């Protein structure tokens, strides 16, 4: 049997490890061109590939890219319709946001400003900072206490989600007060 090279799953995982947007775009283009139906079917096939691809220890594509600080690959992945952003990895029960915080923690203090962008893009994509991992820690609780910028960013995101439904609907119909004369 002829060697057919790496599977799309293997290529996507490798692209995430190496922050290789070209390889990731090639995989997406291959799926899009091989999809005999509409773009919608290609999007569903890409979403299925991304949501089901796991490495040997159970990390998904967003976990791998966040752990590697792959901002460019994360940007490309998060543009894909149907991508699950809050999936848990098998080992620690971490979300991609937990992995991004770990990446920032492992970075040199001089690189924190760049590394925090990885956390920021995940928050912008809708990752929930309130989810706890197997150790019962939220990403904010996992963050290095000396990194006040990161902790503040995560705290603001938690607060924004908590008050999201607390908007008071203004029934102002022009009247003032109790409408009694």
C-alpha positions as CSV (number, residue, x, y, z in Angstrom):
1,X,0.0,0.0,0.0
2,X,1.4,3.4,-0.9
3,X,2.2,5.9,1.8
4,X,-0.5,8.6,1.7
5,X,1.1,11.1,4.1
6,X,-0.5,12.6,7.2
7,X,-4.2,12.6,7.6
8,X,-6.1,15.9,7.9
9,X,-6.4,15.4,11.6
10,X,-2.6,14.9,12.0
11,X,-2.0,18.0,9.8
12,X,-4.4,20.1,11.8
13,X,-2.8,19.1,15.1
14,X,0.7,19.8,13.7
15,X,-0.4,23.2,12.4
16,X,-1.6,24.0,15.9
17,X,1.6,22.8,17.6
18,X,3.7,25.0,15.2
19,X,1.4,28.0,14.7
20,X,1.5,27.1,11.0
21,X,-1.4,29.0,9.4
22,X,-0.4,27.9,5.9
23,X,-0.7,24.2,6.7
24,X,-4.1,24.9,8.4
25,X,-5.3,26.8,5.4
26,X,-4.2,24.0,3.1
27,X,-6.3,21.5,5.1
28,X,-9.3,23.8,5.0
29,X,-8.9,24.3,1.2
30,X,-8.6,20.6,0.6
31,X,-11.8,19.9,2.5
32,X,-13.6,22.7,0.8
33,X,-12.5,21.5,-2.7
34,X,-13.3,17.9,-2.0
35,X,-16.8,18.7,-0.6
36,X,-19.2,18.0,-3.4
37,X,-22.0,20.0,-1.9
38,X,-22.3,23.6,-0.8
39,X,-20.0,25.6,1.4
40,X,-22.2,24.8,4.3
41,X,-21.3,21.1,4.0
42,X,-17.6,22.0,3.9
43,X,-18.0,24.2,7.0
44,X,-19.7,21.3,8.8
45,X,-16.9,18.9,7.8
46,X,-14.2,21.3,9.0
47,X,-16.1,21.9,12.3
48,X,-16.4,18.2,12.8
49,X,-12.6,17.7,12.1
50,X,-11.7,20.5,14.5
51,X,-14.1,19.5,17.3
52,X,-13.0,15.8,17.1
53,X,-9.3,16.0,16.6
54,X,-7.3,15.1,19.7
55,X,-3.7,14.4,20.4
56,X,-2.5,11.4,22.3
57,X,-3.3,12.9,25.7
58,X,-6.7,14.2,24.8
59,X,-6.1,17.8,24.0
60,X,-8.1,19.4,21.2
61,X,-6.9,21.9,18.6
62,X,-7.6,25.0,20.7
63,X,-5.8,23.5,23.7
64,X,-2.7,22.7,21.6
65,X,-2.6,26.1,19.9
66,X,-3.2,28.0,23.2
67,X,-0.5,25.9,25.0
68,X,1.9,26.8,22.2
69,X,1.0,30.5,22.2
70,X,-0.2,30.2,18.6
71,X,-2.1,33.4,18.2
72,X,-2.3,33.3,14.4
73,X,-3.6,29.8,14.3
74,X,-6.1,30.6,17.1
75,X,-7.3,33.5,15.0
76,X,-7.8,31.2,12.0
77,X,-9.4,28.5,14.1
78,X,-11.8,30.8,15.9
79,X,-13.1,32.1,12.5
80,X,-14.5,28.6,11.7
81,X,-18.2,28.2,12.2
82,X,-19.3,25.5,14.6
83,X,-16.1,25.4,16.6
84,X,-16.6,24.4,20.2
85,X,-14.6,26.9,22.3
86,X,-15.1,25.6,25.8
87,X,-14.2,21.9,25.4
88,X,-12.4,20.2,28.2
89,X,-9.2,18.3,27.8
90,X,-8.9,14.8,29.2
91,X,-5.9,15.2,31.5
92,X,-6.7,18.2,33.6
93,X,-10.2,19.1,32.6
94,X,-8.8,22.4,31.2
95,X,-10.5,24.6,28.7
96,X,-8.4,26.3,26.0
97,X,-8.6,29.4,28.2
98,X,-6.9,27.5,31.1
99,X,-4.2,26.4,28.7
100,X,-3.7,30.0,27.5
101,X,-3.3,31.1,31.1
102,X,-0.8,28.3,31.7
103,X,1.1,29.6,28.6
104,X,1.2,33.1,30.0
105,X,2.4,31.8,33.4
106,X,5.2,29.8,31.7
107,X,6.3,32.9,29.7
108,X,9.0,35.2,30.9
109,X,7.7,38.3,32.6
110,X,9.0,40.4,29.7
111,X,6.8,38.4,27.3
112,X,3.6,38.6,29.3
113,X,2.2,41.5,27.2
114,X,2.5,39.4,24.1
115,X,1.3,36.2,25.8
116,X,-1.8,37.8,27.2
117,X,-3.0,38.4,23.6
118,X,-3.6,34.6,23.5
119,X,-5.9,34.8,26.4
120,X,-7.6,37.9,25.0
121,X,-8.4,36.3,21.6
122,X,-10.1,33.4,23.4
123,X,-12.1,35.7,25.6
124,X,-13.2,37.7,22.6
125,X,-14.3,34.4,20.9
126,X,-16.6,33.6,23.8
127,X,-14.6,31.3,26.1
128,X,-16.2,31.1,29.5
129,X,-13.7,32.2,32.2
130,X,-16.0,30.8,35.0
131,X,-15.4,27.1,34.0
132,X,-13.4,25.1,36.6
133,X,-11.0,22.4,35.7
134,X,-10.5,19.1,37.6
135,X,-8.5,20.9,40.3
136,X,-11.6,23.2,40.8
137,X,-9.7,26.2,39.5
138,X,-11.0,28.9,37.1
139,X,-8.5,30.4,34.7
140,X,-8.2,33.5,37.0
141,X,-7.4,31.4,40.0
142,X,-4.8,29.6,37.9
143,X,-3.1,32.9,36.8
144,X,0.2,34.0,38.4
145,X,-0.8,36.4,41.2
146,X,2.0,38.8,40.1
147,X,0.4,39.2,36.7
148,X,-2.3,41.8,37.7
149,X,-3.1,42.6,34.1
150,X,-4.0,39.0,33.3
151,X,-6.0,38.6,36.5
152,X,-7.9,41.8,35.9
153,X,-8.7,40.8,32.3
154,X,-10.1,37.5,33.5
155,X,-12.0,39.0,36.4
156,X,-13.7,41.6,34.1
157,X,-14.6,38.8,31.7
158,X,-16.2,36.8,34.5
159,X,-18.1,39.8,35.7
160,X,-19.3,40.6,32.2
161,X,-20.8,37.1,31.9
162,X,-22.4,37.3,35.3
163,X,-24.3,40.5,34.5
164,X,-25.0,39.7,30.9
165,X,-28.7,39.1,31.5
166,X,-29.1,41.8,34.0
167,X,-30.1,44.5,31.6
168,X,-33.1,46.6,32.7
169,X,-35.5,47.2,29.9
170,X,-36.6,50.8,29.8
171,X,-40.4,51.1,29.3
172,X,-40.2,54.9,28.8
173,X,-43.4,55.9,27.0
174,X,-42.9,59.6,27.6
175,X,-44.7,59.7,30.9
176,X,-43.1,60.9,34.1
177,X,-43.5,59.4,37.5
178,X,-46.6,57.4,38.6
179,X,-48.9,58.8,35.9
180,X,-51.4,60.0,38.6
181,X,-52.4,63.6,38.7
